[in-house]
Amino acid sequence: MNWNRSDTAVVFIDPQNDVLSPTGINWAVTGASVTENNTVAHMLAIFEAAQASSFGMFISPHYFYPTDHRWLFNGALEADELRTGTFGRRGPLDLDGFLGSGADWLDDFKPYIEDPRTVVVSPHKVFGPQTNDLVLQLRKRRINRILLGGMLANMCVESHLRDLLEQGFEVYVVRDAIAGPRHPEWGDGYQAALVNYAFLAHGVVWTDDVVAAMRAATPPVAAGGTQ
């Protein structure tokens, strides 16, 4: 892998407590996959490498507000998220109760997400980026190649993958920087996603390879200096 920081960026989806933390609402169905994949540690490794090597970082979060509970129809997972209060916030401009909530970032991620260089886009509302400004933010920076990770493997990650491909991006999924739900009736979301990634993505890669490629990238030019 040979990536250029000028046109390559990390996109992490839903790096939030409700799906990645043992305290989260959905840990009963996501915990096994998160633990087996060592997802949090792998996401951290990519955050650290991207920050150190000056690769762009983009976060596509998922929030539900009280007005969303007045939707008149929902798919199975949407209905479950709204019923359980997953990613719930009091309003788009109201941070009361947000800190440490299920909608908040994992504490370990905050130094990277709160880095002024990191772009946190507006929230997606169902699964894909069609309802937020991710594509606009990427295009405005001439980002063409994406390293994709986060949650949930078969829902928001796969939906982002599909739309980004349709928008003309080159997308690589980091298979151990994601995880999926295991539902007693609906099945294993992570394994289902891996099948589709193999058909869809430009590559299905490992964290170690991503980190090595970032570290091997040509160092950025210092202000007023030369390489």
N, C-alpha and C positions, 0 to 999 in steps of 0.2 A: 504494500500500500504506500502510495506516494501522494500526500495531500498538501495543498497549498492553503495557508491560512487566509489568503486574500479572497478565496471563493468557497471555502469549506467552513461549516459551522456545526456545532452540536445543538440539537433540538431535544429537550427533555419535556415529556408530557406528564402532567399530574404528579409532580414530586411532593406529594402531600401526605399528611399523617393518616388520613382515613384509609389509604390503600397500602401504605408502606411501613406503618408503625404498629407494634403490638398493642398500642392504645387505640388504634383506629377502629372505626365502626365495622370495617370489612375484613379485619384480620383473620377471622374464622375461615374465610374462603380464599384469601390471598396469602396468608402467612406461610403455608407450606412451600409455595412456589418462590416467594421472596427469600425464604431461608435457604432452600436448595440451590438457588441461583446466586446466592450472596449478592443480591441485587443492589442493596444499599451501598455496600463496600465498592462494588464495581462502578456505580454511578459516581461515588465520591472520587474514585481514581480518575475517571474521565473529567469531572469538574476540575480536579487539581491539575491534570495535564493540560487541559484547555486554557485554564487561567495562566499557568506558568509559560505556556508556549504562545499565548496571545491569539488563540482561536476564538471565534465568536461563540457566544452561548445564548441560546434563546429558550425561554420557558413558556409553554402553553398550558396554563392552569385551567381548572374546572371548578366553577362555582355555581351554586344555586341560591337564588334570592327568594324571599317570600312571594313575590309576584309569579315566580315559576311554578308555584304550587297550584296556580289557577289554570294550568294547561289542561285542555279538555281530552287529550289522548296521549298515550305514551307507550313506547315499547317495553319489553319485559324488564330490562336492566334499568331503563329510565324510571319506571314505576317503582322499582325496588330502591333506587337511590333516593328518590323523593320521599318514599315511605320511611326510610331509615334516617333521613337527614344528612346523608353523605354530602360532603363538600358544602355544607350549609353556611350561609352568611346572612347577616341581618339586612344587608342592602349593598348596592355597588359603591356607595360612598361612606358606608358605616363600618368601621373597624372595631366597634364595641364587641368584645368577646372573641375576637379573631385570634389573638395571640395564643398559641398553644392548642388551638382547636383542631378538629379534623381537617379543616380547609387550609390550615397553615402549613408551611414547609416543614420538613424534618429539620430539627435544630442543626444537625451536622451539615446540612446543605446551605444554611443561611449565609455563611461567609462568601459563598460563590454566587448565590442568587442575588444577594444584596450588593455585590460588586457593581459599581456604577456602569461598568462596561456591559453587564448582562442585560439583555432585553427581555422583559416580562411582557408578553403580549396580552391583549384583552382575552377574557375567558371564552373557551369554546363551550357551547351550550348542550350539545348532544354528544357526539364522539369525534367529529372531524373538524378541521380548521376552516371550513367554509363559513362559519359564523364568527370568526375572529380575524385579527389583522396580521396573522403570522406570515402569510405569503407576501403581503405588502412590505412588512419589515425586512424580510429576506431579500426581496427584489431591490429595495432601496439601497441595500448594501452590496448588490451584485453577488449574492451568495447563490451558487449553483449546485453545490454538493452538500449533502446533509448526512450527519451521523445521528441516528434516531434511537432514543431509549425512553424508559419511563414506564408508565402504567396506563391502562391494563393492556396486556399484550395483544389480545384478540379483539379489543374494542377501540379505545382511543388511539393506541399506537398503530394498529392496522388501518384505522380510518384515516389517520394523518398520512400514513404511508401511501395509501391509495390516492388521496387527493393530491399530495405533493408530486407523485408520479404523473398524474394527469396534467399538472401545472408545468411539467417540463423539468423537474429537478432530478438529479442523480441521488438516489437514496440508499444508504447502507444501514441496516438494522443491527444494533449491537445486542446479540442474543442473550448475553448474560447480564445485561444492564436493563433488563425488563423482567416482568413476571406476570402471571395471569391467575384468574380465579379458578378454583376447583369447586364446581357446583354439583350437589348430589343428583340433580336431574339434568342439568344443561351440559355437563361434561367438563373436560380439562381445557380451559381457555388457552393456556400457554402452548400445549401441544398442537392444538388446532391452529394457532397463529404461526407456528414454525412451518407447518405445511404450506400455508399461503405465502409466507415470506420467501420461501424457496422459489416459488413461481413468480413472485412480484418484484422483489428488491433487486437492486444492482449488486448487492452482496449481503450476506449474513455473516457477521464478523464477531470476533471475541474482543473483550475489553483489553486484554494484554496486547493484542495487535494494534488496537486503536491508540493506546497510550504510547507504544513504541513508535508508531508513525508520527504522532504529534511531537514527541521529543526529538525525532530525527529531522523535523522540518527546519528549513533555513531560519536562523534566528532573525527577529525583526530588527530593522535598522534603528539605532538609537537616535534620538532627536539631535540634529546637527552633526551626526557622525556617519560613518560608512561601515559596511559589512567587512 
